[in-house]
Amino acid sequence: MSKLKAVLIDLSGTLHVDNEAIPGAVEALKKLRGANLRVKFVTNTTKECRRILHERLTSLGFELDVNEIWSSLWAANDLVTSQNLRPFLIIDKAAEEDFRTHLNVTSDHNAVVVGLAPDQFHYENLNKAFRLLLSGAKLIAIHQARYFKRPDGLALGPGMFVKGLEYAATCKADTVGKPSVDFFKAALGEIDPAAAVMIGDDVIDDIEGAQKLGMKGILVKTGKYRPGDEEKISPPAFQVLPSFKEAVDYILQHMNVPNKESVS
């Protein structure tokens, strides 16, 4: 492959699960920082704003700047703002900070924005969203993950609620986060996808999404990974490895990582 310039890294399930770091992940990230590579953290996490997520990660020992996090919440907020939409938000209270410019919209909604918000997925909220969609409002899914990993096991993601609204209102959601090609493009900026690799635990959202853009995907067997996931996509993941630690080791040992003198 061409010289590697960037590594995109999923967060939940890849670096941590809730308030516990994946074993070896903190040290592996420090090791990766020693290479001449741009590191970006790409996440569909919608249960908390970027600031809170950054605080959680640093408290676990990870070294990262808040501006290195590219979240589907921020991407969704950009979309709503650019299209001058008045959203009805179905998002977690801890995520509202990233939508602060839209929190005062209490009527005349012309969009429904859905994130992972377990406490908000009750009948009245979903029925209000359904009626707005019937009236022509746009449905925006911050992401459509089927499930995610919690300390007590797998848990339902927002995808089933988005699909339910699509079915009931006979509409189609615009999906903002992974596996959207536009989401990965925004995270990469000017970097050629062929010079980038994505590390994640979700074979569809992380790996297939990134590889459709031309990146290489490394699937890790932590977080939401289940045996056989690697067989669900074609072409398959570039590599399937036990964890983020092994993914970093593989990148540094086997991929075309530029040395300091060759970096422009």
Steps between C-alpha positions, in 0.01 A plus 500: 500500500600865472661661802261502792403849612203459734342258745133539584399336826158405631448566871233297678581130472842568350677715761254466785169356618317754711745596779753224440788515253552197276812321638815635336320781316644795695857384446432413135370850428815650652705271277303607192557865593869438455456447127463774240132442446193715538268346758128574502231349720176437314198406705128444473466555874192717554428445869736779602641818351855519371625683811368234739631222276844662498495527880404133528784390273769712667387375840570147373855604408464562126697791358292690247387850416128574492539631144625158388155355563268504198158392622174431323340750741714781361438386144125494560508847655691628195236350271209648691667841510600502132145414392336748742291222653289529814552162663296298742785333688485146634843499663641434844518791745878456519523558124301824490809720534602413144157621379482806723411737214187295428373428851257793501305369200176387666251527213470514122741209464598398149746226596526210743851418627552161664803394703556237768269617776353207696303723738349691207376199302150500652164500325423872520833606355491243223139580419580872480787419265268280292246782460768750404631262235149452360482879469816507289780537755838353408623198696868524597670203665817600681587136438315171463705262712316177571659451842792604716701354786425585863673352805199270548491383138368610160224761496267632231624795297287770335475313170183310589321823598608672178380201299170503688443865415593437137250214485216686671540828311604344167814712480876456479748636753811695411777328698780728613753288688685179415474322257425812293776563246457876555571453872831327427586761235447779752721322754782455248492852361758532224658158563463239224291207632757262349750638751279437802390209717195463725503297823166398648284230658196539273543311174224695323529855632877512550652258252263474206426873515868594493591249232226629269690829498829328418650474847632179653304363795631315803227321693574440869340223704395718792188700582203401287698251288336159475657185353430486129466877453796496260295283263218754471666736252659467159776584439610390846683715751864568417594339832313342793697527825435431869504862622617857445842408640559242227359737239756766591780243498395381155488854360844591631662172398335418166356815344686771313537750785715799398805589703553851633718610210245396237203682649407816310 
